[in-house]
Amino acid sequence: MATIELRDVTKDFGGVQVIHGANLSIEDNEFVVFVGPSGCGKSTLLRLLSGLEELSAGEIYIDGERIDHLPPARRGLAMVFQSYALYPHMTVYQNMSYALKVARKSKQEIEEKVRAAAEILQLTELLDRKPKALSGGQRQRVAIGRAIVRDPSVFLFDEPLSNLDAKLRVQMRIELTNLHKQLQSTMIYVTHDQVEAMTMADKIVVMRSGHIEQVGAPLDLFNKPVNKFVAGFIGSPAMNFFKGQIISADEGTYEAQLDNGTQFKFKAQAGRLTVQDSIDLGVRPEDLQPGNTGAGTLMGKATAVERLGAQTYAYLSSPINENMIIHYAGDLDIQSGEEIEVSFNLDSCHLFGPDEQRIEFEG
């Protein structure tokens, strides 16, 4: 168990800055997920924390003690890699016990720790097998068990589920969440899959191009994204965006017009926007409803329809958005190629100004 603090952490590769002054605090026993598109710096930040990469600038603290000058073996961390990194010629028991043998622990201590970890991970019956005789999920559990026996202060996971099939990923998400509750340890998990982030994390760190965009609880990021990037990244399917501009502004009362001519009024901070400022209206797929029942309407042509029984996904194309998505609870009576009218209510929408930052509605 440990608290972690990153202060102005920077990393350069060959003169190219890939981490830009990251500041982050992680509380004891938190499950924190770093999420973002490929190349955003999330794995690099994890490797800086583990000691596999050296800082270009900044400081890292664990439980108030600065550790960025220490080698990886002395930081009290354990890392689980995407590729499992198991020794193919060793049994499960030997893989899990190897680090303890290198540390010259007693046979009794090794036996106790390996058996305890195996019981937690349901590997007891597999201790005599070699990795080639295990499924992908079992191999991942062995890699996690190898970390558990070291009794680290922090667990680091670098996209550990990316090699598994969809069904097994769901199962392993649940197992990792339960493992966190059982071990009561601080865990940091890297993924590009925002569904994993939403379902597993106590706290999500959204990254883009080496910058931390927003930090918060999953539903805080979902309901109040700080900018257009976070709004579009968090949520599945992704949020729909419709461009428009401000056509009138009067002491905090604004009127906007979307590019298709749809107009709506809203209240926000006085002076936040001016006439002719560009805006983006964000509407989640589940908040677009068929028919003319809301504050604003849009027309679209169905390019594809996915019926999943309890829900329907309709993909629409319109002059204002070529990739509009509707998530409808139930069976939506629409066929590919049909025109459909959809509407939205402003109280379920998100608005972003010309700087792509969130605009808070008032009143």
C-alpha positions in Angstrom: 0.0 0.0 0.0 1.4 3.4 -1.0 0.7 7.0 -2.0 2.3 8.3 -5.2 3.1 11.8 -6.3 4.5 12.9 -9.6 5.8 16.5 -9.7 6.5 18.1 -13.1 7.6 14.8 -14.6 9.1 15.3 -18.1 10.6 12.9 -20.6 12.5 13.6 -23.8 13.6 11.1 -26.4 16.2 12.4 -28.8 15.2 16.0 -28.2 11.5 15.2 -28.6 9.4 15.8 -25.5 6.9 13.0 -25.0 5.8 13.8 -21.4 5.1 17.4 -20.7 5.4 18.3 -17.0 3.0 15.7 -15.6 1.6 16.3 -12.1 -0.4 13.6 -10.4 -1.3 12.4 -6.9 -2.5 8.8 -6.3 -3.9 7.9 -2.9 -3.3 4.7 -0.9 -5.3 1.7 -2.2 -6.6 3.5 -5.3 -7.1 1.7 -8.6 -5.9 4.3 -11.1 -6.1 3.8 -14.9 -4.1 5.8 -17.4 -6.1 6.0 -20.6 -5.6 7.6 -24.0 -5.0 6.9 -27.7 -1.9 5.1 -28.8 1.2 7.2 -28.5 -0.2 9.6 -25.9 2.5 8.7 -23.3 0.6 6.5 -20.9 3.0 3.6 -21.0 6.0 5.9 -20.9 4.7 7.5 -17.7 4.3 4.0 -16.2 7.9 3.1 -17.2 9.2 6.3 -15.7 7.4 5.4 -12.4 8.8 1.8 -12.5 12.4 3.0 -13.3 12.6 1.3 -16.7 13.0 4.8 -18.2 14.9 7.7 -16.6 13.3 11.1 -16.0 14.4 14.1 -18.1 13.1 16.4 -15.3 10.8 16.3 -12.3 10.4 14.2 -9.2 8.5 11.0 -8.2 7.6 10.2 -4.6 6.2 7.1 -2.9 4.9 7.5 0.6 6.7 10.9 0.7 10.1 9.4 -0.2 11.7 10.5 -3.4 12.4 7.3 -5.5 13.2 8.5 -9.0 17.0 8.1 -8.4 16.6 4.5 -7.3 17.0 1.4 -9.5 13.8 -0.5 -10.3 14.5 -3.3 -7.9 14.6 -0.9 -4.9 11.4 1.0 -5.7 9.1 -1.6 -4.1 7.0 -1.9 -7.3 5.9 -4.9 -9.3 5.0 -4.7 -13.0 2.8 -7.0 -15.1 3.5 -6.7 -18.8 1.3 -7.0 -21.9 3.4 -10.0 -23.2 3.2 -12.0 -19.9 7.1 -12.5 -20.0 6.9 -16.0 -18.5 9.9 -18.3 -18.6 8.7 -21.1 -21.0 11.0 -23.8 -19.6 9.8 -23.2 -16.0 6.6 -24.5 -14.3 4.0 -22.1 -13.0 5.5 -22.6 -9.5 9.0 -21.9 -10.7 7.9 -18.8 -12.6 6.1 -17.4 -9.5 8.9 -18.2 -7.1 11.9 -17.1 -9.3 12.1 -13.5 -8.0 12.0 -14.8 -4.4 14.8 -17.2 -5.0 16.9 -14.5 -6.5 16.2 -12.5 -3.4 17.5 -15.5 -1.4 14.3 -16.0 0.6 13.9 -19.2 2.6 12.2 -22.2 1.0 9.4 -22.0 3.6 8.7 -18.4 2.8 8.7 -19.0 -0.9 6.4 -22.0 -0.5 3.9 -20.0 1.7 3.9 -16.9 -0.6 3.5 -18.9 -3.9 0.8 -21.1 -2.4 -1.1 -18.1 -1.1 -0.9 -16.3 -4.4 -1.9 -19.4 -6.3 -5.0 -19.8 -4.1 -6.0 -16.1 -4.6 -5.7 -16.6 -8.4 -7.1 -20.1 -8.6 -3.8 -21.5 -9.9 -3.3 -24.2 -7.3 -4.1 -27.0 -9.7 -1.8 -25.6 -12.3 1.4 -25.1 -10.4 3.2 -28.1 -12.1 2.3 -27.0 -15.6 4.5 -25.0 -18.0 3.2 -21.9 -19.8 2.6 -23.7 -23.1 0.0 -25.8 -21.4 -2.0 -22.8 -20.2 -4.7 -20.6 -21.8 -4.1 -16.9 -22.3 -6.1 -16.0 -19.2 -4.2 -18.5 -17.1 -0.8 -17.2 -18.3 -1.9 -13.7 -17.3 -2.9 -14.9 -13.9 0.6 -16.4 -13.5 2.2 -13.1 -14.4 0.0 -11.4 -11.8 0.9 -14.1 -9.3 4.6 -13.5 -9.9 4.0 -9.8 -8.9 1.8 -10.7 -5.9 4.5 -12.9 -4.2 6.9 -9.9 -4.1 4.4 -8.1 -1.8 5.0 -4.8 -3.6 3.8 -1.4 -2.4 2.4 -0.7 -5.9 1.2 -2.9 -8.8 1.8 -1.6 -12.3 -0.2 -3.1 -15.2 0.8 -2.3 -18.8 -2.1 -3.2 -21.1 -2.3 -6.7 -19.6 -5.5 -7.8 -21.3 -4.8 -6.7 -24.9 -3.8 -10.2 -26.0 -7.0 -11.9 -24.8 -10.3 -12.4 -26.7 -13.3 -10.3 -25.9 -15.1 -12.7 -23.5 -11.9 -13.4 -21.6 -11.1 -9.7 -21.3 -14.5 -9.2 -19.5 -13.8 -12.1 -17.2 -10.3 -10.8 -16.4 -11.5 -7.2 -15.8 -13.8 -8.6 -13.0 -11.0 -10.8 -11.6 -8.6 -7.8 -11.5 -11.2 -5.6 -9.8 -11.9 -8.3 -7.2 -8.1 -8.8 -6.7 -7.7 -5.1 -6.0 -10.4 -5.3 -3.3 -8.8 -8.5 -1.8 -5.2 -7.2 -1.7 -6.0 -3.6 -0.7 -3.1 -2.4 -2.7 -2.4 0.7 -4.9 -2.7 -0.3 -8.5 -1.9 1.6 -11.7 -3.3 0.2 -14.9 -2.5 1.4 -18.5 -5.0 0.8 -21.4 -6.2 2.4 -24.6 -9.6 0.8 -24.0 -11.9 3.4 -22.3 -14.4 0.7 -21.4 -11.8 -1.0 -19.2 -11.1 2.4 -17.7 -14.7 3.1 -16.9 -15.4 -0.3 -15.4 -12.3 -0.8 -13.3 -11.0 2.5 -12.1 -11.4 4.5 -8.9 -9.7 7.3 -10.7 -9.0 7.8 -14.4 -6.1 9.8 -15.9 -6.9 10.8 -19.5 -3.8 11.6 -21.5 -3.2 13.2 -24.9 0.1 13.9 -26.6 2.1 13.7 -23.4 -0.3 15.9 -21.4 -2.7 14.9 -18.6 -6.1 16.3 -19.8 -8.3 15.4 -16.9 -8.2 13.3 -13.7 -11.3 12.1 -11.8 -13.8 9.4 -11.0 -15.2 7.6 -14.1 -18.7 9.1 -13.9 -17.2 12.6 -13.2 -15.3 12.4 -16.5 -18.4 11.0 -18.3 -20.8 13.6 -17.0 -18.5 16.6 -16.9 -15.6 16.3 -19.3 -13.3 19.4 -19.2 -12.9 19.6 -22.9 -14.0 18.2 -26.3 -11.2 15.6 -26.4 -12.2 14.0 -23.1 -15.8 14.1 -24.0 -15.1 12.3 -27.3 -12.8 9.7 -25.7 -14.9 8.7 -22.7 -18.1 6.9 -23.5 -18.9 4.1 -25.9 -20.1 4.6 -28.6 -18.4 8.0 -28.8 -20.2 11.3 -28.3 -21.7 13.0 -31.4 -20.5 16.6 -32.1 -22.3 19.2 -34.1 -20.7 22.5 -35.2 -22.4 25.8 -34.9 -21.8 29.4 -33.8 -23.2 32.0 -31.4 -25.6 34.4 -33.1 -26.6 36.5 -30.1 -25.2 37.2 -26.6 -26.9 39.3 -23.9 -25.5 39.3 -20.3 -25.1 35.5 -20.0 -28.1 34.6 -22.3 -26.9 33.1 -25.6 -28.5 31.9 -28.7 -26.6 29.4 -30.9 -27.3 28.1 -34.4 -26.0 24.8 -35.6 -24.7 24.4 -39.2 -28.0 22.8 -40.2 -30.0 25.9 -39.0 -31.2 24.4 -35.7 -31.3 27.2 -33.1 -31.4 27.0 -29.3 -30.9 29.3 -26.3 -28.9 28.7 -23.1 -27.5 30.6 -20.2 -23.8 30.5 -19.3 -21.2 32.8 -17.7 -21.5 36.3 -19.0 -18.7 37.2 -21.4 -17.7 33.6 -21.9 -18.8 33.7 -25.5 -19.2 36.4 -28.1 -21.2 36.6 -31.3 -19.8 34.5 -34.1 -17.8 32.4 -31.8 -17.7 28.8 -33.0 -19.1 26.1 -30.7 -19.4 22.3 -30.7 -22.6 20.7 -29.3 -21.9 17.3 -27.9 -24.7 14.7 -27.6 -24.2 11.2 -26.5 -25.8 8.5 -28.7 -28.2 7.5 -25.9 -29.4 11.1 -25.7 -30.5 11.3 -29.4 -34.0 10.1 -29.7 -36.0 9.4 -32.9 -38.8 11.9 -33.6 -39.3 15.6 -33.0 -39.6 15.5 -29.2 -36.7 17.7 -28.0 -35.3 21.2 -28.0 -33.5 20.6 -31.3 -33.9 18.3 -34.3 -31.6 16.8 -36.9 -32.1 14.8 -40.0 -30.0 11.8 -41.0 -29.8 8.9 -43.4 -29.2 5.5 -41.9 -26.0 4.0 -43.3 -26.1 0.9 -41.0 -28.3 -0.5 -38.3 -27.1 -3.0 -35.6 -29.8 -4.8 -33.7 -28.7 -6.5 -30.5 -32.1 -7.4 -29.1 -32.4 -5.2 -26.1 -30.8 -2.2 -27.9 -30.2 -0.8 -31.4 -27.4 1.2 -32.8 -28.2 3.3 -35.9 -25.4 5.0 -37.8 -26.6 8.1 -39.7 -25.1 10.5 -42.2 -26.2 14.1 -42.5 -24.7 17.3 -43.8 -23.9 18.4 -40.2 -22.3 15.1 -39.1 -21.4 12.2 -41.4 -21.0 9.8 -38.6 -23.9 10.3 -36.2 -24.8 7.4 -33.9 -28.0 6.7 -32.1 -28.1 4.2 -29.2 -31.8 3.2 -28.8 -33.1 1.0 -26.0 -35.2 -1.6 -27.8 -35.8 -2.4 -31.4 -35.8 0.8 -33.5 -37.9 0.5 -36.6 -35.5 1.7 -39.2 -33.8 0.2 -42.2 -30.5 1.1 -43.9 -31.0 3.9 -46.4 -34.0 5.4 -44.6 -34.2 9.1 -43.6 -34.9 9.7 -39.9 -35.5 12.7 -37.7 -33.8 12.7 -34.3 -34.0 15.2 -31.5 -32.1 16.2 -28.3 -32.8 17.9 -25.1 -30.3 20.6 -24.0 -30.1 19.5 -20.4 -28.4 16.2 -21.6 -26.0 17.9 -24.0 -22.5 19.2 -23.6 -21.2 22.5 -25.1 -17.6 23.4 -26.0 -16.3 26.8 -27.0 -13.9 27.9 -29.6 -11.0 26.8 -27.3 -12.7 23.3 -27.1 -13.1 23.8 -23.3 -16.4 22.8 -21.6 -19.0 25.6 -21.2 -21.2 25.2 -18.1 -24.9 25.8 -18.5 -26.5 28.0 -15.9 -30.1 28.1 -14.8 
